Amino acid sequence: MTFLSGFFHKYSGYCISFLILFTVWYIGRHDFFFWDTVQLGSKQAHFFYPEINGIILPEEIDSGHFPSFGMYIALWWKIFGKTLSVSHHAMLPWILFLSIGIVKLSSLFLEKRHLLFGVLLLSIEPTLLAQTGLVSPDIILITCFIWSLVFYFTKNNASFSICLIVLSLISLRGLILTFCLFLYQIYDSFRKKERHIHIFSAFVPAFLINISFLIYHYFQTQWIGFHTSSPWAPSFHLVSIADIAKNILLFIWRIIDFGRIYIVAGCIFLGYFYRKKLTTQTYEIIKILLITGMIFFLLTISFQSLTAHRYYMPLYIIFIILFVRLLFESGISIRMTNIIFLLGFLSLISGHFWKYPDQIAKGWDSSLAYKPVFSVYKDISKEIENQNITKKDVSSFFPLLSEEKYIFLNENPEKHSTWNNPTATYLLLSNIHNDAPDSLYQLYRKEEAIILKEKGAIWMALHKIKK
């Protein structure tokens, strides 16, 4: 017992972080592919399984960046078998790295006696925790971002450079984050009057690899980033001034959604009223937040649909670190500090229970509110099958439109029809369908459904299509 208590006291931060993340992973270790992971995980991995035949994906699943995540999942399938369990196990090493990184990052910016406060809030961040339960490249992205900060501030240039390579290759957002860190490096070097070229050497491998791939990709496909016939091409359409104003509000909403409003408001309040007590290290966190926030802000508000919650996970992480540091740096009494922290903890926990009207699009992969979707969809699918209704006779919306072989890894090519398909007889409607017209929720009320399954925040209803 003495050994165990000593071990936990010394490594309590690591234990707490890993246990929280591992619990969410363990609960969902057999769940099917959900939301964007169907394309980014399953479909791209299928292209590389069982053999890799080039690095340029088919246009309908090509996201424009190096398909490292698809290759990674395909490698696990090749070694251990193509199953949902193996796919989730492929995320486990990254969840371990993430939990360690959370502690390392907290220890950089927080005093030892405040470490657990930061570790606990970071580990329960709603969107991060939600992604932990999915086969998601965003777990690798946020892990590499956190470790990049750790290696940068501990002046481990070699590890920093390697981390940037992985970060930049995981997605275009990873490349954008690499650029954000590059801008911060420029600012930091000028502030310290370190203007030698070797200061930026850590970024050279990542940039060279990515530039080489993008050039090769262009010569093979004649496009970079997206193409006009891609499913996500509308997301990159430039918008009007009025829509920019709307996107600004969406950006703010995403930052404060799912309980983060308390953390962000706390940063603003504490930062303003106790600004005279702020230290140099606190200002460094603020500068990283401002640089990263400004780049993501400018790159998302001008386009139609680039404001998904998970895109801003790096900002959520920085906000939490800043909140905890400001809280203890302000000099507020211990009793009041504990109360403020407890409210912050409860606010983030509450984020998993935030519920919006059905007509309001919600980030269903960005809080644990999505968890019941797996059992609800399986239950309603079983009843549909029992009534001898085929999938092609049932129209639906994203994320239920892909073939079963990509969602369940069961080699079944069947899939639901898209809405307005004239051959469909039924409609499977759910509150997870962000792209369903609002009018459908009035025309097809869930209480009037042929089959209705509901659990937690999720409901799915099967209707006979009205002619």
C-alpha positions as CSV (number, residue, x, y, z in Angstrom):
1,M,0.0,0.0,0.0
2,T,2.9,2.4,0.8
3,F,4.4,1.7,-2.6
4,L,1.0,2.3,-4.4
5,S,0.2,5.5,-2.5
6,G,3.7,6.8,-3.3
7,F,3.4,5.8,-6.9
8,F,0.0,7.5,-7.3
9,H,1.2,10.7,-5.5
10,K,4.2,11.0,-7.8
11,Y,2.3,10.1,-11.0
12,S,-1.2,11.2,-10.0
13,G,-1.5,13.6,-13.0
14,Y,-0.6,10.9,-15.5
15,C,-3.0,8.4,-13.8
16,I,-5.9,10.8,-13.7
17,S,-5.5,11.9,-17.3
18,F,-5.0,8.5,-18.7
19,L,-7.9,6.9,-16.7
20,I,-10.3,9.6,-17.9
21,L,-9.3,9.2,-21.6
22,F,-9.0,5.4,-21.4
23,T,-12.4,5.1,-19.8
24,V,-14.1,6.9,-22.8
25,W,-12.0,4.8,-25.2
26,Y,-12.8,1.5,-23.5
27,I,-16.6,2.2,-23.5
28,G,-16.5,2.8,-27.2
29,R,-13.9,0.3,-28.3
30,H,-16.4,-1.6,-30.4
31,D,-18.4,1.3,-31.8
32,F,-18.8,1.7,-35.6
33,F,-17.3,4.5,-37.6
34,F,-19.2,7.8,-37.1
35,W,-19.4,11.2,-38.6
36,D,-16.3,12.3,-40.6
37,T,-14.3,9.3,-39.4
38,V,-16.2,7.2,-42.0
39,Q,-14.3,9.0,-44.7
40,L,-11.1,10.1,-42.9
41,G,-10.7,6.7,-41.2
42,S,-12.5,3.9,-42.8
43,K,-12.8,4.8,-46.5
44,Q,-9.2,6.1,-46.8
45,A,-7.9,3.0,-44.9
46,H,-9.8,0.7,-47.3
47,F,-8.0,2.3,-50.2
48,F,-4.6,1.2,-48.7
49,Y,-5.9,-2.3,-47.5
50,P,-4.7,-4.9,-48.1
51,E,-1.9,-3.3,-50.2
52,I,-0.8,0.2,-50.8
53,N,-1.1,1.1,-54.4
54,G,0.1,4.7,-54.5
55,I,-0.6,7.7,-52.3
56,I,-3.2,9.6,-54.3
57,L,-6.7,8.7,-53.2
58,P,-9.7,8.5,-55.4
59,E,-11.3,12.0,-55.9
60,E,-14.4,11.2,-53.9
61,I,-12.4,10.6,-50.7
62,D,-9.3,12.7,-51.3
63,S,-9.1,15.4,-48.7
64,G,-6.1,17.1,-50.4
65,H,-3.5,16.2,-47.8
66,F,-1.1,13.3,-47.3
67,P,-3.3,10.3,-46.3
68,S,-1.2,9.4,-43.3
69,F,-4.2,8.4,-41.1
70,G,-5.7,6.1,-43.6
71,M,-2.3,4.4,-44.1
72,Y,-1.9,4.1,-40.3
73,I,-5.3,2.4,-39.8
74,A,-4.7,0.1,-42.8
75,L,-1.4,-1.0,-41.3
76,W,-3.1,-2.0,-38.1
77,W,-5.7,-3.9,-40.2
78,K,-2.9,-5.6,-42.1
79,I,-1.2,-6.8,-38.9
80,F,-4.2,-7.5,-36.6
81,G,-7.2,-7.9,-38.9
82,K,-9.8,-5.5,-40.2
83,T,-12.2,-5.1,-37.3
84,L,-13.8,-2.2,-35.4
85,S,-11.9,-3.3,-32.3
86,V,-8.6,-3.2,-34.1
87,S,-9.4,0.2,-35.4
88,H,-10.1,1.6,-32.0
89,H,-7.0,-0.1,-30.6
90,A,-4.9,1.8,-33.1
91,M,-5.9,4.9,-31.2
92,L,-4.8,3.6,-27.8
93,P,-1.1,4.5,-28.2
94,W,-2.0,8.1,-29.1
95,I,-4.4,8.3,-26.2
96,L,-1.4,7.3,-24.0
97,F,0.8,10.0,-25.6
98,L,-2.0,12.5,-25.2
99,S,-2.5,11.9,-21.5
100,I,1.3,12.2,-20.9
101,G,1.4,15.3,-23.1
102,I,-1.5,16.9,-21.1
103,V,0.6,16.5,-17.9
104,K,3.8,17.8,-19.6
105,L,2.1,20.8,-21.0
106,S,0.4,21.6,-17.6
107,S,3.7,21.3,-15.8
108,L,5.3,23.8,-18.2
109,F,2.8,26.6,-17.4
110,L,1.5,25.7,-14.0
111,E,3.1,25.4,-10.6
112,K,3.4,21.9,-9.2
113,R,0.7,22.5,-6.6
114,H,-1.7,23.6,-9.4
115,L,-0.8,20.8,-11.8
116,L,-3.8,18.6,-11.1
117,F,-6.2,21.5,-11.7
118,G,-5.0,21.9,-15.3
119,V,-4.7,18.2,-16.0
120,L,-8.3,17.6,-14.8
121,L,-9.8,20.4,-16.9
122,L,-7.8,19.4,-20.0
123,S,-8.8,15.8,-19.7
124,I,-12.5,16.5,-19.5
125,E,-12.6,19.1,-22.3
126,P,-15.8,18.0,-24.1
127,T,-14.6,17.9,-27.7
128,L,-11.3,16.3,-26.9
129,L,-13.1,13.7,-24.8
130,A,-15.6,13.0,-27.6
131,Q,-12.9,12.5,-30.2
132,T,-11.2,10.0,-27.8
133,G,-14.1,7.7,-28.3
134,L,-13.8,7.7,-32.1
135,V,-11.3,6.4,-34.6
136,S,-10.2,10.0,-35.2
137,P,-7.2,11.7,-36.8
138,D,-8.0,14.7,-34.6
139,I,-6.6,12.8,-31.6
140,I,-3.3,12.5,-33.4
141,L,-3.5,16.2,-34.4
142,I,-4.1,17.5,-30.8
143,T,-1.5,15.1,-29.4
144,C,1.1,16.4,-31.8
145,F,0.1,20.0,-31.2
146,I,0.5,19.6,-27.4
147,W,3.8,17.8,-27.7
148,S,5.0,20.5,-30.2
149,L,4.5,23.1,-27.5
150,V,6.2,20.9,-24.9
151,F,9.3,20.3,-27.2
152,Y,9.4,24.0,-28.2
153,F,9.5,25.4,-24.7
154,T,11.9,22.7,-23.5
155,K,14.2,23.5,-26.4
156,N,14.2,19.9,-27.7
157,N,14.7,20.9,-31.3
158,A,15.1,17.4,-32.8
159,S,11.9,16.1,-31.2
160,F,10.1,19.3,-32.0
161,S,11.0,18.9,-35.7
162,I,9.8,15.2,-35.8
163,C,6.5,16.2,-34.1
164,L,5.9,18.9,-36.6
165,I,6.3,16.4,-39.5
166,V,3.6,14.2,-38.0
167,L,1.4,17.2,-37.1
168,S,1.6,18.7,-40.6
169,L,1.0,15.3,-42.4
170,I,-2.1,14.4,-40.4
171,S,-4.4,16.9,-42.1
172,L,-4.4,20.4,-43.7
173,R,-5.4,21.8,-40.3
174,G,-2.2,20.2,-38.9
175,L,-0.3,22.0,-41.6
176,I,-2.0,25.2,-40.6
177,L,-1.1,24.6,-36.9
178,T,2.5,24.1,-38.0
179,F,2.3,27.5,-39.7
180,C,0.9,29.0,-36.5
181,L,3.8,27.7,-34.5
182,F,6.1,29.0,-37.2
183,L,4.6,32.5,-36.8
184,Y,5.0,32.3,-33.1
185,Q,8.7,31.2,-33.6
186,I,9.3,34.3,-35.8
187,Y,7.7,36.6,-33.2
188,D,9.7,34.9,-30.4
189,S,13.0,35.1,-32.2
190,F,12.6,38.8,-33.0
191,R,11.6,39.5,-29.4
192,K,14.7,37.7,-28.2
193,K,16.8,39.2,-31.0
194,E,17.7,35.7,-32.2
195,R,17.6,36.1,-35.9
196,H,19.9,33.3,-37.0
197,I,18.5,31.0,-39.7
198,H,19.0,27.9,-37.6
199,I,16.2,29.1,-35.3
200,F,13.8,27.9,-38.0
201,S,15.5,24.7,-39.0
202,A,13.0,22.6,-37.1
203,F,10.3,23.6,-39.5
204,V,12.2,22.8,-42.7
205,P,11.6,19.0,-42.9
206,A,7.8,19.4,-42.3
207,F,7.5,22.2,-44.9
208,L,9.6,20.4,-47.5
209,I,7.7,17.1,-47.2
210,N,4.4,18.9,-47.4
211,I,5.3,21.1,-50.3
212,S,6.7,18.1,-52.2
213,F,3.5,16.2,-51.6
214,L,1.3,19.1,-52.6
215,I,3.2,19.6,-55.8
216,Y,3.1,15.9,-56.6
217,H,-0.6,15.9,-55.8
218,Y,-1.2,18.8,-58.1
219,F,0.5,17.2,-61.1
220,Q,-1.5,14.0,-60.5
221,T,-4.9,15.6,-59.9
222,Q,-4.6,19.3,-61.1
223,W,-6.0,20.6,-57.8
224,I,-4.9,21.5,-54.3
225,G,-7.0,21.4,-51.2
226,F,-10.3,20.6,-52.9
227,H,-11.9,20.2,-56.3
228,T,-15.2,21.4,-57.6
229,S,-16.8,17.9,-57.7
230,S,-15.7,16.9,-54.2
231,P,-18.4,16.3,-51.5
232,W,-16.9,19.0,-49.4
233,A,-16.3,21.6,-52.2
234,P,-19.3,23.8,-51.0
235,S,-17.5,24.2,-47.7
236,F,-14.7,26.2,-49.4
237,H,-17.0,28.6,-51.3
238,L,-16.3,32.2,-50.4
239,V,-19.2,33.9,-48.7
240,S,-20.8,37.3,-48.7
241,I,-20.2,40.1,-46.1
242,A,-23.4,39.1,-44.4
243,D,-22.3,35.5,-44.2
244,I,-18.9,36.5,-42.9
245,A,-20.8,38.2,-40.0
246,K,-22.7,35.0,-39.5
247,N,-19.5,33.0,-39.5
248,I,-18.0,35.3,-36.9
249,L,-20.9,34.5,-34.6
250,L,-20.5,30.8,-35.4
251,F,-16.8,31.1,-34.6
252,I,-17.6,32.6,-31.2
253,W,-20.4,30.1,-30.6
254,R,-18.0,27.2,-31.3
255,I,-15.4,28.5,-28.8
256,I,-17.9,28.9,-26.0
257,D,-20.2,25.9,-26.8
258,F,-20.5,22.8,-24.7
259,G,-19.7,24.5,-21.4
260,R,-16.6,26.4,-22.5
261,I,-18.4,29.7,-22.1
262,Y,-17.4,29.7,-18.4
263,I,-13.7,29.0,-19.2
264,V,-13.6,31.8,-21.9
265,A,-15.4,34.3,-19.7
266,G,-13.1,33.4,-16.8
267,C,-10.1,34.1,-19.0
268,I,-11.5,37.5,-20.1
269,F,-12.5,38.5,-16.5
270,L,-9.4,37.4,-14.7
271,G,-7.1,38.6,-17.5
272,Y,-8.6,42.1,-17.4
273,F,-9.1,42.7,-13.7
274,Y,-5.8,41.2,-12.6
275,R,-3.8,42.3,-15.7
276,K,-1.2,44.0,-13.4
277,K,-0.3,40.7,-11.9
278,L,0.3,38.8,-15.1
279,T,3.7,37.3,-15.6
280,T,5.8,37.0,-18.8
281,Q,4.9,33.3,-19.1
282,T,1.2,34.1,-19.0
283,Y,1.7,36.6,-21.8
284,E,3.4,33.9,-23.8
285,I,0.2,31.7,-23.5
286,I,-1.9,34.7,-24.6
287,K,0.3,35.3,-27.6
288,I,0.1,31.7,-28.7
289,L,-3.7,31.9,-28.3
290,L,-3.9,35.1,-30.3
291,I,-1.7,33.9,-33.1
292,T,-3.4,30.6,-33.4
293,G,-6.9,32.0,-32.9
294,M,-6.3,34.8,-35.5
295,I,-5.1,32.3,-38.2
296,F,-8.0,30.0,-37.7
297,F,-10.4,32.9,-37.5
298,L,-9.3,34.4,-40.8
299,L,-9.2,31.0,-42.5
300,T,-12.7,30.0,-41.5
301,I,-15.0,33.0,-41.5
302,S,-14.6,33.7,-45.2
303,F,-15.7,30.2,-46.3
304,Q,-19.1,28.5,-46.2
305,S,-18.7,25.6,-43.8
306,L,-15.3,25.5,-42.1
307,T,-16.5,26.0,-38.5
308,A,-16.8,22.5,-37.1
309,H,-16.2,22.3,-33.3
310,R,-13.2,19.9,-33.6
311,Y,-11.4,22.3,-35.9
312,Y,-10.8,24.6,-32.9
313,M,-9.6,22.0,-30.3
314,P,-6.1,23.7,-30.1
315,L,-7.8,26.9,-29.0
316,Y,-9.8,25.0,-26.3
317,I,-6.6,23.6,-24.9
318,I,-4.8,26.9,-24.8
319,F,-7.9,28.6,-23.2
320,I,-7.9,26.0,-20.4
321,I,-4.2,26.4,-19.6
322,L,-4.7,30.2,-19.6
323,F,-7.7,29.9,-17.3
324,V,-6.0,27.8,-14.7
325,R,-2.8,30.0,-14.7
326,L,-4.8,33.2,-14.4
327,L,-6.9,31.7,-11.6
328,F,-3.9,31.0,-9.4
329,E,-1.9,34.0,-10.6
330,S,-4.6,36.5,-9.7
331,G,-4.1,36.1,-5.9
332,I,-7.7,35.3,-5.2
333,S,-8.3,33.5,-1.9
334,I,-7.9,29.7,-1.8
335,R,-11.5,29.2,-1.0
336,M,-12.8,31.4,-3.9
337,T,-10.2,29.8,-6.2
338,N,-11.5,26.4,-5.4
339,I,-15.1,27.5,-6.0
340,I,-14.2,29.1,-9.4
341,F,-12.3,25.9,-10.4
342,L,-15.2,23.7,-9.3
343,L,-17.7,25.7,-11.4
344,G,-15.3,25.5,-14.3
345,F,-15.2,21.7,-13.9
346,L,-19.0,21.4,-13.7
347,S,-19.4,23.7,-16.7
348,L,-17.2,21.5,-18.9
349,I,-19.0,18.4,-17.7
350,S,-22.3,20.0,-18.4
351,G,-21.2,20.4,-22.0
352,H,-22.0,16.8,-22.7
353,F,-25.6,17.5,-21.8
354,W,-26.2,20.7,-23.7
355,K,-29.3,20.1,-25.9
356,Y,-30.5,22.3,-28.8
357,P,-33.7,22.2,-30.8
358,D,-33.7,19.7,-33.7
359,Q,-33.5,22.4,-36.3
360,I,-30.2,23.7,-35.0
361,A,-27.1,22.0,-36.3
362,K,-25.0,20.6,-33.5
363,G,-21.5,19.2,-33.4
364,W,-22.5,15.6,-32.9
365,D,-18.8,14.4,-32.8
366,S,-17.8,17.1,-30.3
367,S,-19.4,16.0,-27.0
368,L,-20.3,12.7,-25.5
369,A,-23.9,13.4,-26.3
370,Y,-23.4,11.3,-29.4
371,K,-22.7,8.1,-27.4
372,P,-26.3,6.6,-27.6
373,V,-26.2,6.8,-31.4
374,F,-24.5,3.5,-31.8
375,S,-27.2,1.5,-29.9
376,V,-30.1,3.5,-31.3
377,Y,-29.0,3.0,-34.9
378,K,-28.4,-0.7,-34.4
379,D,-31.8,-1.1,-32.7
380,I,-33.8,0.7,-35.4
381,S,-31.8,-1.0,-38.2
382,K,-32.7,-4.4,-36.7
383,E,-36.4,-3.5,-36.6
384,I,-36.3,-2.2,-40.2
385,E,-34.7,-5.5,-41.2
386,N,-37.4,-7.5,-39.3
387,Q,-40.0,-5.7,-41.3
388,N,-38.3,-6.8,-44.6
389,I,-37.4,-3.2,-45.6
390,T,-34.2,-3.0,-47.5
391,K,-31.7,-0.2,-46.9
392,K,-32.0,1.2,-50.5
393,D,-35.8,1.7,-49.8
394,V,-34.9,4.0,-46.9
395,S,-33.6,7.5,-47.6
396,S,-31.6,9.3,-45.0
397,F,-28.9,11.9,-44.4
398,F,-25.2,12.2,-43.4
399,P,-23.7,10.4,-41.5
400,L,-25.8,7.4,-42.4
401,L,-25.3,7.3,-46.1
402,S,-22.2,5.3,-46.5
403,E,-22.0,1.6,-47.3
404,E,-22.2,-0.7,-44.3
405,K,-18.8,-2.1,-45.2
406,Y,-17.3,1.3,-44.4
407,I,-19.4,1.9,-41.2
408,F,-19.4,-1.6,-39.7
409,L,-16.5,-3.2,-41.6
410,N,-18.8,-6.1,-42.5
411,E,-18.2,-6.3,-46.3
412,N,-21.9,-5.4,-46.9
413,P,-22.2,-3.0,-49.8
414,E,-25.8,-1.9,-48.9
415,K,-26.5,1.7,-48.0
416,H,-29.4,4.1,-47.5
417,S,-30.7,6.2,-50.4
418,T,-30.2,10.0,-50.3
419,W,-33.2,12.2,-49.6
420,N,-35.5,12.8,-52.6
421,N,-34.4,9.6,-54.2
422,P,-37.5,8.7,-56.2
423,T,-37.1,4.9,-55.5
424,A,-37.1,5.3,-51.7
425,T,-40.3,4.5,-49.8
426,Y,-39.2,5.4,-46.3
427,L,-37.3,8.2,-44.5
428,L,-35.0,7.6,-41.6
429,L,-34.8,10.9,-39.8
430,S,-32.8,11.8,-36.7
431,N,-31.8,14.9,-34.8
432,I,-28.1,14.1,-35.7
433,H,-28.9,15.0,-39.3
434,N,-27.5,18.6,-39.6
435,D,-28.1,18.7,-43.3
436,A,-31.8,17.7,-43.2
437,P,-34.2,20.6,-44.2
438,D,-35.9,22.2,-41.2
439,S,-39.3,21.6,-42.9
440,L,-38.9,17.8,-42.6
441,Y,-39.0,18.0,-38.8
442,Q,-42.4,19.6,-39.1
443,L,-43.7,17.4,-41.9
444,Y,-42.4,14.2,-40.3
445,R,-42.9,14.5,-36.5
446,K,-41.1,11.8,-34.6
447,E,-44.2,11.0,-32.6
448,E,-45.9,9.9,-35.8
449,A,-43.1,7.5,-36.9
450,I,-43.6,3.9,-37.8
451,I,-40.6,3.0,-35.7
452,L,-39.1,5.4,-33.1
453,K,-35.9,4.7,-31.1
454,E,-34.8,7.2,-28.5
455,K,-32.0,7.2,-26.0
456,G,-30.3,10.1,-24.2
457,A,-30.0,13.0,-26.6
458,I,-30.4,10.9,-29.7
459,W,-33.6,9.9,-31.5
460,M,-34.2,8.1,-34.8
461,A,-37.5,7.8,-36.5
462,L,-38.6,5.8,-39.6
463,H,-41.5,7.3,-41.6
464,K,-43.4,6.3,-44.7
465,I,-42.6,9.0,-47.3
466,K,-45.6,11.2,-48.0
467,K,-46.3,11.6,-51.7
